[in-house]
Amino acid sequence: MRVLVADDDAGVLMALELLLLRQGIGTARATSPDEVLECLGRGEPGGDGNAAMPFDAILLDLNYARDTTSGAEGFTLLTRLRLECPDVPVVVMTGWASIEGAVEAMRRGAADYVPKPWDNARLVALLRGLPPTRAVRPLAPAMTNVRAPAMVRLFSTIDQVAFSDVPVLITGEHGSGKELIARAVHDKSGRKGRFVAVNAGALAEGTFESDLFGHVRGAFTDAKASREGAFARAEAGTLLLDEVANMPLAQQSKLLRVLQEKQYQPLGASVLRASTARIVSATNADIDAMAKCGQFRPDLLYRLNTIRLHVPPLRERIEELPGLVQSFIEREVSRYGLEAPRVAPDVLGALERHSWPGNVRELEHVIQRAVLLSARSGELTTAQLELRGEREASARALGSERAPTAEPQTVRDAEKAAILHALDRFPDDRRAAAESLGLSRSAFYRRLTQYGIRPPR
């Protein structure tokens, strides 16, 4: 058995590792939500083409450095883990145990709840009694049997270039499926190593080199053990640098050097290591415009976009929608052991009329919610979809003088509008505004600067 232990307290991590190792349970450690997600990208390719999960359970603290009392970070991470790794049991652990916290953790899909300080015997027994982990299904259905001409052309290009080791830059709006395309490039490449995804735009300045290149024991004050970086984990495989356009210029220069020299040096190491990972990067930003105005290094852009793949938004490949809907419904009923609902005749039409500003990710969440809401009645209806566009259409049909304004027409407009909406919702809490958008605090502030937004004081 192998358990991923996540806590920002080094003493807690050490105590848990010693306890579990004495019981013959292997461990890996993570000190932040981002590190948890990184660790879950370490699976070796399985026989069915999916990544085999390297952990049998996750022992998850609710509070991290950004927020030490509310548990908001831990709950947000738990929700994401239940979506992306539905078959890996998560045991939540916190020092501020309460009935409300336990109920919320279980509501979000935790297998159990353990207060600190923990009881050693109970904790070990709990972990050993968890159900065995099955192979994890991907977050979204594989993009096979595509119909839309733009997607047919995209996969044709992937077939032509996947075998090579040249860098690939993937562009597209938020939620359009850029990571799935990166995985398709890796799967078709025949590379023996792992697929490792890193949110390059959210790497902290102080840990950037350690996160990407690793470090040896004693490299700095808190380096009590050696750590592999993303480049080492992706050796002979594929390294996805997501949100690459959000990297600060100082970090861009460090990445450029590795790409130029094909080697890197872990912090504190005396020798260089060869870089054998195929680099795939992704962004939703207008990276060419950023390079022209000095926000992104042109020489790094040249290194990243030898091959450029653009993922069209869902509204431009609406032919894919019926297949995606069916795949999402099948996944949800299988995950929760439900009967497949009968889909009302007008559901597909409502979905096709929606503008899908959140793309495939929005569709996924809409269907997940609708399937759960339809469990009792056995019928999935348009009311359960809760599509804002449908309400707006009804308002316009009734001649309402207060019909909502049109959706933003560009990616930049949509992202700026989302940020302004988050600031309206959380005028006094920038951290909450960032989390509502799925952004780290540093990435949120970079976007404020990028769009010239000055939040109310």
N, C-alpha and C positions, 0 to 999 in steps of 0.2 A: 504494500500500500504506500502511496505517496501523496502528501498533503501540501498544498500551497498555503503558507501562513502569512497573513497581511496585517501589519501593525507598524505604526511610526515610532514605536518605543523599542530601542535596541535591546533593552533589558528583557522586555516581554518576549521578543523574538528568540533571544538566546535561551530563556527558560523553557519555552515551548519546544524548541529544537532539541534540547537535552532530554526533556521528558519523552518526546515521541521517538527519538532515536533509541533510547533505552528499551522502548517497546517494539523495536524493529520496524518503525514507521518512518519512511524517508520523508524529507522536507525540502522545500525551497522557500525563500523569503522574499517578500515585497514590502516596501515601505510607503507606498502611495498607490492611489487608484490607477495611475498610468502604468506603474510597474506591474500591477496585477494583470492588466490587459496585455502588457508585453509578454509576461510569463506564459500566458495562455496561447501565445502564438508559436510555442516551441514544439508543437506536435510533429512527428514524422508522418510522411504521407502514408495513408492507410490503403488497404486493398481496394476500397471502393472509390478512391480518388479524393476522399475527404481527409482532413487532418485528424489524426488520432489524438485524443486529449491526454496530455502527459500527467494529469493529476486525478486522483480518485475522489478528492474532496477539497474544498476551500474553507479555511478557517479565517474569517473576515472580521477585522475591527471596524467599528462604525465611525470613529473619529480620527482625523488626520491633522496635519499641521495647519491647514487653512481654517479649521473650525473644530474646536476642541469640546464643544458641549452639545450641539444640536443633533449630531449624527447625520446631517443632510448629505455629506459626501458619501458616507457609507450606504445610505438608503439609495442614493442615485446610482452608485456602482452596483448594488444588489439588483436593482431593476434591470440594468444593462446586462448583467451576468445571466439573469433568468431568460433574457431574450436571445443572447448569443451562445450561451452554454446551458441549455435547458436540462441536460442530463447529468450535470455535475452538481452534486449536493453542496450547498453552502451552509455552514454553521456560523452564525453571527455571534460576536463576542464584544462586550463593551463594559466599561467601568461604571457607567451610570445606569445600571439595570433598573427598569421600571416595567410595570404591566403594559403601559402604553407603547413603550419601545418594543417589547416582545411581540405584541399584537401587530404592530406595523411591520416588523421584520418578517413575521410569518405570512402576513397578507401579501408581502412582496415576493414570497416564494422561498424564504429560508427554510432549511430542513429542520433546524433547531436553534436554540438561543442559549448561550452560556454567559453568565455574569462573571466579572472579575472581582476579586480573585477566584480562580476556578478550582474545582475539585479535580485533582489529577486522575483518580480512578474513574470518575464519571465522564470526564472528557475523553479519555482513551476508549472507554466502553461505547460512548456515543459515536465516536469516529469509526470504530470497528463494526458497529451495527448499521452503518449507512448502506443503502443499496449500491450494488456495483455500478460503476460508470459505464455507459454505453458510448459508442462512437458519436461524436457531436455532429449534428446536422448543421449545415451552413445557415447563416442568418437569413439569407434570401435564396430562392431557388436558383439553380444553375441556369445560366443563360444559354440554353440549347434550343434547337429547333426554332430559331428566331425567324420572324416574318417581316418586320419592318426593313425596307431597303437600306436605311442608314446602318442598322445593326448587322445586316448581312455583309455590307462592305467592311464594317469594323472587324468582324470575325474573320473575314477573308484576309485582311491585313495581318491580324494576329497569327493566322496560319502561316503566313509568309515570313514573319520576322521572329517568331518565338524561339526558333532553334539557335539563334545567334546570342551573343552576350552583350550587344550594344544597349546603351541606356534607353529607357522608354519614358516619355512624359505623357501622363493621362490627364486630360482636362475635362471639365464638365461641372454642372451645377451640383449643389449640395444634394445628397441623397439619390443621385442618378445611377450609382452602382460602380463607381471608379475602383473600389477595392475588389469587387468581383471580377472586373476586367483584369486587374493586376494578377489575381489568382489564376485567371484563365491563361494569361501569358506564362505564368510559372508552370501550370499543369501541362501545357502544350510544349514547354521547352525541353522536357526530359531531364532537367537538372536533378541531381541526386540529393542536394541539400534541402533545407527547410525554407518555407515561406515565412518571413518575419515582417510584421508591419509595425511602424513606429510613427507616432504623431510628431513629425519633425518641427512643426510650428509651435508645439507646446513644451518642448524641452527647455528646462530651466538653464539659465546661463551658467550657473555654478556647477551643474552636473552634466552639461552637454557632452564633454569629451568622455566622461565615464559611461554615460548612457550609450553612446555610439561605439566607442573604441574599447571600453572596459578599463579596469585598473588592477594592479597587483596589491597584495596585502602590504599595508604600510605606506602606500602612495601618498596618503594625506591623513589627517588626524583621525577621522572616523573609519578609515579603511581597515577594518579588523579582519577582512577576508578578501580574497581575490574575487573579481566579478567579470564575467564575460559581457562584452558590449554587443550591440545589435549586429555589427559587422561580423563578429565571430560566430554568433548564433546562426547567421545566414550564410556561413561559409559553404561554397559550392551550390548555393541556393539562390533565393531572390530576396532582396531587401526593399520593401516598399517604404518610401519616405513620403508620408501623407502630409497634406497642408504645407508643402515645401515652400510656397510663396510667403508664408508667415515667418520664416526664419529670419532673425536679425542679421544684419550685414556681417557682424563679427563672426557669427557662427557659419555663415555662408563661406567665408574665406577658408575656414578649417575643413569644411566638406570638400571644397574645390581642390585643395591640396591632395586629399586622399584619392579623388577621382583622377587627378592628373598623374600621380605617382603609383597608383594601384597598390598602395601599401599604407599601413597606419601603425601607430605606436600606442599601446595601452599606457595609461598614466602610471608612471613609476617603473615601467619596463625598460630594459636596456637594449632590447632588440626590436626591430620592425617586423610586422607580420604582413604577409601578402593578403591583399583584398581580392577574394575570389567570388564575392557575391555579385549577382547581376542587379544593377540599380534600376528600380522603377520608382518614379515619383508621381505625385498627383496633386492637383490644385483645382479649386473652383474660381480662383482669381484671374484677372487679365494679366498674366505674368509678362507678356510682351510689353504692355504699357508700363508695368512696374519697372522693367529693365530700362526702358527709354527715359524714365524720370528719376532713375537712380535708386529706386527702392529695392531692386534685385540686381545682382551682379550679372551683366551680360555674358561674361566668360563662363560663369557657372551654368547659365541657361543653355549655352552652346553645348556644354558637356552633358546636360540632362536630356535634351530633346533631339537626340539623333533620330529617334522614331517618335512621332507624336500621334496619339490616339485620342479622339474626341468622343465622349459618350453623350449622345443626344438626350435631352430631357424627355421624360415620359410623355409629355403632351405632343412630342414630335414622333413618337413611335407607339401611338395608341393601339396599333394592331397587336402589340404584346400584352395588352391589359387583360383579356380573358384568360390567357394562360397563366399570368402572374396571379390573378385572383384565385384561380383553381388551386394553384400550388400553395398559396398562403392558407387557404381554407383547409386543405389536406394536412398541412403541417400543424395547424392549431388544434384540429380535432384529434390528431394523433398525440400531440403533446399532452392534452388534458383528458384524454380518454372519453371524448364526447361523440355523440352521434352527429354525422354530417348534416347541417341544416339544409332545408329546402330554400333555394335562392329565389326570391320573388322576381317576377318577370321584368319589373322596371329597375332593378338594381344595376344591371350592367349599363343601361342607358344613362343612369345618374352618374355612374363612375366615369363614363366616357365624356360626359359634358363638363366634368370638373376640370379646373385648370392645372391641378397638381403642382403647386409651387414647391412642395417638398419632395416631389418625384417619387421614385420607387419606395423610399423609406416611409414617406407619408402614406402611400397605399398600403404598405405592410402593417402600419399601426392602425389604420382605418379598419382593415379586415380583421386584425386580431381583436380589436374592441367589438366589432360587429358579431364575430363568432361567439364571443363570451356572452354578449347581451342576448343572443338568439338561442342560447342553450335551453332555456326553460320552454320557450314557445316552439322551438324546432324550425322556425322560419326566419331567414335573414332578410330584413326589409330595409328600405331606403331610410327610414327613421333612425335605424341603428347605425347607419353610416355617419350621421352627424356631419355632413359636408357643408361647409360655410357657403360654398358657391351655389348650392341648391337653394339655401335660404335667400341669398341675394337675388337669384333668378325669380323666386316667388315674389319678392318685394318689388322688383321692376315690373313684373306682370300685373301686379295690383296697382301700379302707378304710384307707389310710395314716393313722397318727396324726399325721404331720407334714405333712399337706397344707397348702400355702401358704394364707395368709390371703386374704380377698377383696380385690379391687381397690378403691382409694379411690372414694368415691361422688360427689365434687364436683370441680370444676376446681381449686379451692384445695387440696383434700386431695391430688389427684394431683400438683400442682406442688410442694407442700411435701414429699411423699414422694420425688419425684425429686431434690430438692435434698439431702435427708437421705441418700439413697442415694449421691449423688455425693460427699458429704462422707465417707461410710464408705469409698468406693473410694479417695479421695485425701485422707486425714486431714491430711497435712502439706503439701499443695500446693493452695491455693485457686485458683490460676490454672488448673491442670489440671481441677479440679472444675467451674469455670465453662465451660471449653472443651468438656467432655464433655456439657454441656447446651446447647451452641450459644449461650452468653451471653457478652457482654463482661464484663470484671471489674467495671465500675461497675454494670451491670445486675444482676449476681450479688449484689453487696453490698446493693443496694436491696431485693432479694427477701429476703435474710437479715433485714433490718430489718423488712420488711413482715410476715413470718411469725414474727417474734420468735425466730429461730433464733440460738443462740450457739454457734459452732463450737468444737470442742475446741482448746485452746491447745497 
